[in-house]
Amino acid sequence: MDFMLEEEMIDLLTFCLQNHNSYEVESKKSRLKEVGKEIFDGGGVDAMENFFFAVENRIEGEIKKSPKPYRSLWNGITAEWNYT
């Protein structure tokens, strides 16, 4: 399950980074929020940190863009996760 969520998250973030003007971006962001909640429910804030770190490294290596601006989509899932 974790592997599937990680791959989905990579696909969603990559799409958003490469197609930031697409009408589909809002639905992708909505799904990213759901993925964050699923990750948190399965392993807490540590799992969120680990997932985002792994995904961030892979995306930066593959497309040379940073997904860090999308971390704030998970704000509100837990008080421990607070990014701008």
RANOR-V959133 format. One record per residue. N is the residue number from 1. RES is the residue in three letters. SS is DSSP state (H for helix, E for strand, C for the rest). BURIAL is + if it has 24 or more other C-alpha atoms within 12 Angstrom, else -. Layout:
BEGIN
n=N res=RES ss=SS burial=BURIAL
n=N res=RES ss=SS burial=BURIAL
END
This chain:
BEGIN
n=1 res=MET ss=C burial=-
n=2 res=ASP ss=H burial=-
n=3 res=PHE ss=H burial=-
n=4 res=MET ss=H burial=-
n=5 res=LEU ss=H burial=+
n=6 res=GLU ss=H burial=+
n=7 res=GLU ss=H burial=-
n=8 res=GLU ss=H burial=-
n=9 res=MET ss=H burial=+
n=10 res=ILE ss=H burial=+
n=11 res=ASP ss=H burial=+
n=12 res=LEU ss=H burial=+
n=13 res=LEU ss=H burial=+
n=14 res=THR ss=H burial=+
n=15 res=PHE ss=H burial=+
n=16 res=CYS ss=H burial=+
n=17 res=LEU ss=H burial=+
n=18 res=GLN ss=H burial=-
n=19 res=ASN ss=C burial=-
n=20 res=HIS ss=C burial=-
n=21 res=ASN ss=C burial=-
n=22 res=SER ss=C burial=-
n=23 res=TYR ss=C burial=-
n=24 res=GLU ss=C burial=-
n=25 res=VAL ss=H burial=-
n=26 res=GLU ss=H burial=-
n=27 res=SER ss=H burial=-
n=28 res=LYS ss=H burial=+
n=29 res=LYS ss=H burial=+
n=30 res=SER ss=H burial=-
n=31 res=ARG ss=H burial=+
n=32 res=LEU ss=H burial=+
n=33 res=LYS ss=H burial=+
n=34 res=GLU ss=H burial=-
n=35 res=VAL ss=H burial=+
n=36 res=GLY ss=H burial=+
n=37 res=LYS ss=H burial=+
n=38 res=GLU ss=H burial=+
n=39 res=ILE ss=H burial=+
n=40 res=PHE ss=H burial=+
n=41 res=ASP ss=H burial=-
n=42 res=GLY ss=H burial=-
n=43 res=GLY ss=H burial=-
n=44 res=GLY ss=H burial=-
n=45 res=VAL ss=H burial=+
n=46 res=ASP ss=H burial=-
n=47 res=ALA ss=H burial=-
n=48 res=MET ss=H burial=+
n=49 res=GLU ss=H burial=-
n=50 res=ASN ss=H burial=-
n=51 res=PHE ss=H burial=+
n=52 res=PHE ss=H burial=+
n=53 res=PHE ss=H burial=-
n=54 res=ALA ss=H burial=-
n=55 res=VAL ss=H burial=+
n=56 res=GLU ss=H burial=+
n=57 res=ASN ss=H burial=-
n=58 res=ARG ss=H burial=-
n=59 res=ILE ss=H burial=+
n=60 res=GLU ss=H burial=-
n=61 res=GLY ss=H burial=-
n=62 res=GLU ss=H burial=-
n=63 res=ILE ss=H burial=-
n=64 res=LYS ss=C burial=-
n=65 res=LYS ss=C burial=-
n=66 res=SER ss=C burial=+
n=67 res=PRO ss=C burial=+
n=68 res=LYS ss=H burial=+
n=69 res=PRO ss=H burial=-
n=70 res=TYR ss=H burial=+
n=71 res=ARG ss=H burial=+
n=72 res=SER ss=H burial=-
n=73 res=LEU ss=H burial=+
n=74 res=TRP ss=H burial=+
n=75 res=ASN ss=C burial=-
n=76 res=GLY ss=C burial=-
n=77 res=ILE ss=C burial=+
n=78 res=THR ss=C burial=-
n=79 res=ALA ss=C burial=-
n=80 res=GLU ss=C burial=-
n=81 res=TRP ss=C burial=-
n=82 res=ASN ss=C burial=-
n=83 res=TYR ss=C burial=-
n=84 res=THR ss=C burial=-
END
